Amino acid sequence: MPGSNGSTIHVVDLREGRTVAVIDLGKEVRPHCAHFGPDGLLYVSAELANAIYIVDIKTRSVAGEIPTQATHPHMFVISPDGRRIDAGSVSVLDLRARTLLATIPISKKVQRISISPDSKFVITQDQETPRIVVIDTATNAVVRSIGLPTITFSSAITKDGRWLLVNSESGKLFVIDVVSGALRKTFDIPDVPVLPTPRENSRWHQTAHTLM
């Protein structure tokens, strides 16, 4: 949002709880989401630059950038094979070539993004219509739209690829069968509208098996 602009990345020592380095990006780009790639570089969404910045933590400098050709790239995921980034509206980026592969129109506003463990599908949440959108990563095309009772915020797929967990800011967790696209269960949850990333979803995997 306007007013939250920034130009730095802070490196924090988790054990000591203090900042040990500040990386200057050179200008206000509103850095937001950050993930380490398999190459050891840090990839950061630069909302005002309409790009993903590539940061070398060792030299504490910007090593490059990948344009998204879409405004305000907010969240992104890196495919498990480390070759692609899927971000924003949705933009598909080649991590190795540092180029844009495709831009997929979804809605005027989408929120959060997740990827299946096998890298075959990407899911994002439409913020204008109560639905989630499923994208085939082989064709970079929307292959399914799943309607839900309310607008949702974020999602995560269990490690076995069987269940898609989607939550809303209204305090609902929806459990969707990945194969059929059917809504199987709805749970009331605390008003914390963020589901874990693929690396963090092992506990959701266990929970899904317990509750089904």
Long-range contacts (C-beta under 8 A, 24 or more apart in sequence): 4-30, 5-29, 5-30, 5-48, 6-30, 6-31, 7-31, 9-34, 9-42, 9-44, 9-55, 11-57, 11-60, 21-60, 23-55, 23-57, 23-60, 23-61, 25-53, 25-55, 25-62, 26-62, 29-53, 32-74, 32-75, 33-74, 33-75, 33-76, 35-76, 35-77, 35-78, 35-197, 37-78, 37-82, 37-95, 38-78, 38-82, 39-82, 39-95, 43-76, 43-78, 43-85, 43-95, 45-73, 45-74, 45-75, 45-76, 45-87, 45-88, 46-73, 47-72, 47-73, 47-74, 48-72, 52-76, 52-85, 52-87, 52-93, 54-98, 64-98, 65-98, 66-93, 66-94, 66-95, 66-98, 66-99, 66-100, 67-100, 68-93, 68-100, 68-103, 69-100, 69-103, 70-103, 74-111, 75-111, 75-112, 75-113, 76-113, 77-113, 77-114, 77-115, 77-122, 77-197, 77-198, 79-115, 79-119, 79-137, 80-115, 80-117, 80-118, 80-119, 80-198, 81-119, 84-119, 84-137, 86-113, 86-115, 86-122, 86-135, 86-137, 87-113, 90-122, 90-124, 90-135, 92-137, 92-140, 101-140, 102-140, 104-135, 104-140, 104-141, 104-142, 106-133, 106-142, 107-133, 111-153, 111-154, 112-153, 112-154, 112-155, 112-194, 112-195, 114-154, 114-155, 114-156, 114-157, 114-195, 114-197, 114-198, 115-157, 115-198, 116-157, 116-161, 116-178, 117-157, 117-159, 117-160, 117-161, 117-198, 118-161, 121-157, 123-155, 123-157, 123-164, 125-151, 125-152, 125-153, 125-154, 125-155, 125-166, 126-151, 127-151, 132-164, 132-166, 132-176, 134-181, 144-181, 146-176, 146-181, 146-183, 148-174, 148-183, 149-174, 149-186, 153-193, 153-194, 154-193, 154-194, 154-195, 155-195, 156-195, 156-196, 156-197, 156-198, 156-201, 156-204, 157-198, 157-201, 158-201, 158-204, 158-205, 158-208, 159-201, 159-202, 159-205, 160-205, 162-208, 163-208, 163-212, 165-195, 165-204, 165-208, 166-195, 167-193, 167-194, 167-195, 168-193, 169-193, 175-208, 175-211, 175-212, 184-212, 185-211, 185-212, 187-211
